[in-house]
Amino acid sequence: MEKTPVTRIAILGAESSGKSTLASMLAITLDGGLVKEYAREYCENLGHKPTAEDVIHIAEVQIAEYFDPGFSSDFIVYDTAIHTSLIWLEDKFSHVPQYLMKAAKTMEFDAIFVCDSDIPWEYDPLREDPYRRNELEEKTKKLLITLGKDFHFITGDVATRLKNALYALKKLSLI
């Protein structure tokens, strides 16, 4: 029996740009699995501001989750991916280990969505850059271009974002 190929979808963007909402909605709509944002879980239990070593650990877990999300599904939606950790490392610590860049280049997602920062920023104790969302969004796009990754920019309210993401998946012949 031939194994059905898995469709991997990454949701990226600056903080408070609707990544988790879109990821959850896509997973539900596609009857797929959701890989939750590991950085949030990790940092909530950290007890101190994340260090470069912490972010490297997060990136390594994101690599592991790419290869083994812990469940089986035809559609796997990643609420953030290694790309976010690479931007975090570069932005806050001015250093990205080359092995992580190589890993990001080899990880193939069938669709990458970058969420626009066109929705209001919401306070969260883990968030720290409400006035830099556009800058971080541009860094995300630049990194993806550098890695040679195609992506779709997702804008609008929650319903519009889901509609646009589903439309992009249809254009890519993934649904």
C-alpha positions in Angstrom: 0.0 0.0 0.0 1.4 3.4 -1.0 1.7 6.0 1.7 -0.3 9.2 1.1 2.0 12.3 0.9 1.7 14.7 3.7 1.0 18.3 3.0 3.0 20.6 5.3 1.8 24.2 5.8 3.9 26.8 7.8 2.3 29.9 9.3 4.8 32.7 9.9 4.7 36.4 10.8 5.6 38.9 13.5 4.2 38.6 17.0 0.4 39.2 17.4 -0.2 38.8 13.6 -2.8 36.1 13.9 -0.5 33.1 13.3 -2.1 30.8 15.9 -5.6 31.7 14.9 -5.0 31.0 11.2 -3.0 27.8 12.0 -5.9 26.5 14.2 -8.5 27.4 11.7 -6.7 25.8 8.8 -6.1 22.6 10.8 -9.8 22.4 11.6 -11.0 23.2 8.1 -8.6 20.8 6.5 -9.3 18.1 9.1 -5.5 18.1 9.7 -3.1 18.2 12.6 -1.7 21.2 14.3 1.8 21.6 15.6 1.5 24.3 18.2 4.0 27.0 18.8 6.7 25.4 20.9 8.4 28.7 21.7 5.3 29.8 23.6 5.1 26.7 25.7 8.9 26.7 26.4 9.1 30.4 27.3 6.0 30.3 29.6 7.9 27.9 31.8 11.4 29.4 31.4 11.5 31.8 34.4 13.9 34.2 32.6 14.2 36.1 29.4 15.2 33.7 26.6 18.9 33.5 25.8 20.4 32.6 22.5 20.9 29.0 23.8 17.1 28.9 24.6 16.2 30.0 21.1 18.7 27.5 19.5 16.9 24.8 21.6 13.5 26.0 20.3 14.8 25.8 16.7 16.1 22.3 17.3 12.7 21.2 18.6 11.1 22.8 15.5 13.4 20.8 13.3 12.4 17.6 15.2 8.7 18.5 15.0 9.0 18.9 11.2 10.2 15.3 10.8 8.0 13.9 13.6 5.0 16.1 14.6 3.8 13.4 17.0 0.7 12.4 15.0 -0.3 11.3 11.5 -2.4 13.4 9.2 -2.7 14.3 5.5 -2.4 18.0 6.4 0.1 19.2 9.0 -0.2 22.9 10.0 2.8 24.4 11.8 2.0 27.4 14.1 5.4 29.0 13.3 8.5 27.1 12.2 12.3 27.3 12.3 12.2 30.5 10.3 10.8 32.4 13.3 13.7 31.2 15.5 16.2 32.2 12.9 14.8 35.8 12.8 14.7 35.8 16.6 18.4 34.8 16.8 19.5 37.3 14.2 17.4 40.1 15.6 18.1 39.7 19.4 21.5 38.0 19.4 23.1 39.0 16.0 24.1 35.4 15.3 22.4 32.4 13.5 24.3 29.1 13.6 24.9 27.9 10.0 23.6 24.4 10.8 20.2 26.0 11.6 20.2 27.9 8.3 21.1 24.7 6.4 18.2 22.9 8.1 15.8 25.7 7.3 16.9 25.6 3.6 16.3 21.8 3.4 12.9 21.8 5.2 10.3 21.8 2.5 6.8 23.1 3.2 4.1 22.8 0.6 2.8 26.2 1.5 4.2 29.0 3.6 1.9 31.8 4.8 3.2 35.0 6.2 0.6 36.8 8.2 0.4 40.6 7.8 0.5 42.8 10.9 -2.7 44.6 9.8 -4.6 43.4 12.9 -4.4 45.1 16.3 -1.5 44.1 18.6 -2.7 42.3 21.7 -0.9 42.3 25.0 0.7 39.1 26.1 3.5 38.8 28.7 5.7 37.0 26.1 5.4 39.7 23.5 7.8 42.6 23.4 7.8 44.3 20.0 4.5 46.0 19.4 6.1 48.8 17.4 8.4 46.6 15.3 5.9 44.2 13.8 6.3 45.6 10.2 10.1 45.4 10.5 9.9 41.8 11.7 7.4 41.0 9.0 9.9 42.3 6.4 12.7 40.3 8.0 10.5 37.2 7.6 9.9 37.9 3.9 13.6 38.6 3.4 14.7 35.4 5.1 12.3 33.3 3.0 13.6 34.9 -0.2 17.2 34.3 0.9 16.3 30.6 1.5 14.6 30.4 -1.9 11.2 29.7 -0.3 7.9 30.7 -2.0 5.3 32.2 0.3 1.9 33.8 0.3 1.2 37.0 2.2 -2.1 36.8 4.2 -4.0 39.9 5.1 -7.4 41.0 6.4 -9.7 40.0 9.2 -9.9 36.4 10.5 -12.5 35.2 7.9 -10.6 36.9 5.0 -7.3 35.3 6.1 -8.8 31.8 6.1 -10.5 32.4 2.8 -7.2 33.7 1.2 -5.2 30.8 2.6 -7.7 28.2 1.3 -7.7 30.0 -2.1 -3.8 29.8 -2.2 -3.9 26.1 -1.3 -6.4 25.5 -4.1 -4.2 27.4 -6.6 -1.3 25.2 -5.5 -3.4 22.2 -6.1 -3.0 21.1 -2.5 -6.8 20.9 -1.8 
